[in-house]
């Protein structure tokens, strides 16, 4: 499973998508059609653990997330989500917190990892982004499966992305649908914390070390 090469990801991933509407003026989004936003947290088994649905299409992911119970829970000093204690990575001696993954609309912190910026990215950052993208593919597929079922309730085969023997992605059937739109929507971004950036840098270096690397990762970022 894609998430297995990202440590210590809690198995939760956040993402936002748009559900198209016929007409409703206050729900007109920046692309010109009418929609409501579905934001969700998905586990490694494609299960929806938390959703926020109903924000108008003009809202951006960052503003929805900032007002959500999800953000409040992740940043709670009382650990109301009962996340596990920090844990040592295999072959390493530094404890790392569990975290969820998201795109750059979600501000990085110790409980949420997002990609390194593309500009002036070093090798460890490219490896980190590759490993992160494999985990994020789970939530993309969960959204895609949902959209596919909305249109074709009786179909089940070949919906998810697969990886061939050389680890190249075979797109799932859901990617041909247009029911759930704009999964990659990013109009605004949250600022991150220094602690979160330090953890992502550490993970990037760990993923390029002998203890944390996987055999195929370098060829996948060429």
N, C-alpha and C positions, 0 to 999 in steps of 0.2 A: 504494500500500500504506500502511496506517495508520502504520507505523513511520517513514515518510519525513519526517514533519513533526516529529520529535523528534531533535534534534542534541545531542551526538554519541552517541546510543544505540548500544551495541555490537551490537544485534540480539538480545540475550539477555534473557529475561524470566522471573522466578521466580514460581511459584504453587503452591498446595497444594490437593488435593481428596481426598474420601473415597470409597473403594470399599466398597460395602455388603456385609456378611457375614450369613449366616443366624443363627449363634449362636456366641459365644465371649466369656465373661464379662469377661475382662481387656481386651477390645477395645470395651467399651461406651463410646460417646462422650457428650458433654454433652447431645445432643439425644435420647438414649435408645435409639438403635439401635446395632448392632455394625458396626464398620468398621475398615479399615486406611487409612493416609494415604499418598497418592502426592504427592510433591513433585518438581517438575521445572523444568528450565531449557529454554526453547524459543526457537528463532531466528525471524527474520522470515518464513521459509518454512514455518512450522508444524512444524519438525523438532525432535524431542526430543534435546537435546544431553547432558543429564545427568538422572538420576532418583534419588530416594531413596524406596523403597517398603517397607512392612512395619511402620512405627511404629504402635502401637496407637491406636485412635480417640480415646482420652482425651488424647493428646498434642496440644499446640498447635503452630502453625506456627513460632512463635518458638523454642521449645525444640528442635525438629527441625533448624531452620536453624542454630542456634548450635552444634550438634554435627556439622555436615556438612562434607564435604570442600569443598563449594562456598564456604562462608564462609571456610574456612581459605585457599583459593586466592585469593579476591578480596582478602583482607587481607594476603596474603603480601608482605613487603618485597622478595622476589626475583622478583615478577611471574611466578609459575609458570604462569599462564594465557596468558602472552605477549600481554597486551593492548597495543594500539598506544600510542605516545607521545601526550601531550596535543596537541590540534590547535586551530587558530584557527577560530572559527565564521565562516560567510560574512559578509563585511562588517564584521567585528569584529577587534579587536587583542588579545584576551585568550585565551590557550590554555585549553582545557577538557578534562578527562579523559574517556575513554570510560567508559561505565557500563552496567549492566543496570537494569531497572526492576522494581518489585514493589509490593505493597500495604504498609499500615502495620505488618504483622507483622514486616517486615524492616527492621532499623535502617538509617537513611540514613547513607551515608558517601560518599567520593569515587568509589567504584566501584558504588554502588547508590543510585538515586533512588526516593523514594516520594512520595505526595501530601502537599500542605500540609494541616494540620488545618483543618477547616471553620470552627471558631470564629474570629471576627474576621478572616476571610480578606480580603485586599486584592485589587484587580483583577489584579495580576500573578500572584498565587497561583491565582486561578480559571482564568486562561489556562494556567498551567503544568499544573494538574490536568487540564484538558481535553486538552491535548496528550499528557500522560502516559496518560490513559485511552484515547486512540486507539491508542497503542502497546500497552497492556496488553490490548486487545481481541484481539490476535493470540494471546496465550497462552490466553485464555479460550476462543477458538475451537479451538485445538489440543486442549485438554482435552475440549471438547464433541465434536469429531470422534472422538476416541478412545472416548468413552462411546457415541456413536452406532454406531460400528463394532462395539463389544462386543455390542450388541443386534441390529443389522441389518448383518451383514458385507457384504451384496451391494449396499447403497445408497451412492450417491456424490453425488447432486444436492442442491443447496440446503442443504448442511449448514452452511456458514459464514455468519456475519453479512455483509451487504452494505450499501453506502451508496447511497441514491438520489441523484438529481441535486442535490437540496438538502442533501445530506450527512447526512440523517437515517438512522438505522440500521434496516435490515430484518432482523429476527431470523432466524438460521439454524435449520434443523430440529432441530439438537442441543439447543436450549433446551427442547424438549418432553420430553426424556428424563430419567430418574431413575436411570440406572445409576451415573453418577459424581456424587456429591453434595457439596454444601457447598463449591463452588469459592471462595466469598467468606468462608470461615471465618476469623475473627480473634478469638481468645480472649485472647491475650497479645501484647504488643508489645515489640520491641527498642528500646533507647535508641539515639539516633544520635550522630554526631560533629558538632562545630562546623564542621569543614571541609565535611562533606556538606551541612549546612544553608546555608552560605555559597554553595556551588555551585548549590543548588536556587534560592536567591533570585536569584542572578545569571542563571540560565537563565530564570526567570520574567520578569525585566526585559528580557532579550534577546528573549523571545518576544512582548513587547508593543512592541518597537522596530520601526522601519521595516525594518531589516535582517533581523529574525527572525520577523516576524509573517506569518500567512497570511490571505488576504482574508476568510474566512468565520468566523474564530474568535470574534469578539465576539458575533455573533448566536447562537452555539451555547451561550453561557453565560447567556443571558437567563432 
